[in-house]
Amino acid sequence: MRLPETEIGKIGNLIEKSHRILIFSHKSPDGDTLGSATALFQAFKNMGKEPALACVDIPPPVYNFIPNIRAFQQTVEALDYDAYFIVDSGAYYMTDFHTALPAVFDKSLETVNIDHHRSNELFGKHNLVVPDAPSTTMILAELFKTLGIPVDRSMATSLLTGIYTDTGSFMHSNTTPETYRMAAELLRRGANLRQISKEIFNTTPISTLRLWGMVLKNITQTNDNVTMSVVSQKDFERAGADPSEMSGVIDYVNSVPGAKYSVILTEQGEKVKASLRTLRDDVDVAQIASQYGGGGHIKAAGFSIAGKLEKEIRWKVVDTK
Ligand SMILES: [Mn+2]
């Protein structure tokens, strides 16, 4: 993993001269976007600056252990900051602030886009996009090192959370020797591994277990060896669960031996969201997702289309218009 030097220099200068800095996480936030944003927040606080955090959605309770997580605001009053950081967001619409705050995405402000999605649209004035990084927090850990910004205990926990969640606890193929080395360094700096593993991997609310039960019950295999499952709006209601509780179940669906890839279709309002995963080296799910206007990584991607799920002999997506 190499950081582009000229971009690093510019971002370093921007940090130096900025005092009030707003950091955006993406909608439906995960451990990586929340870990990235809170690590930056703490770094800026330690430097005597005035950072703020924004995310359209309230972070799911499972991430309550992340330092600074309660500082997230769901609305932004005015664009009167010196700099804006957008983390772990592959496209301008991922923060869901593009309608309310279009100026953040037209390069007229001092915006920094830090991300590891191959499909990143480079919407920032500055773009630190490293597609082979396993997580955005990994890019930030490197950035802090390069710029000589000290990583304290709280930042270490935030950064390790992103590495943990985006590598599926060091099990996904994006895990490299460098990932382990960085994790070791973050542990040395006091990252709270026990809390991360307990809260994220060993805590499952009953509503989540009920929801996963429905996902597993609905599994089918297509003729061309794709493992598929679906969750309807009704399933969420029956389980008393919300869409954020889907996180993790795809790894079970994606464990069928020899499957080409797996996909879970989730009905969310007037949209159907698809999550794709593969364990095969000859399949690129980012490319499949891009055919439907989505994107992501080679082994983990997704897209979303307007429509509802309707059960026939097989599940299919129908247009509601
Ligand atoms: Mn990520």
Residues whose N, C-alpha, C, O or C-beta is under 5 A from the ligand:
A	BS01	MN	D32 D88 S135 T136 D166
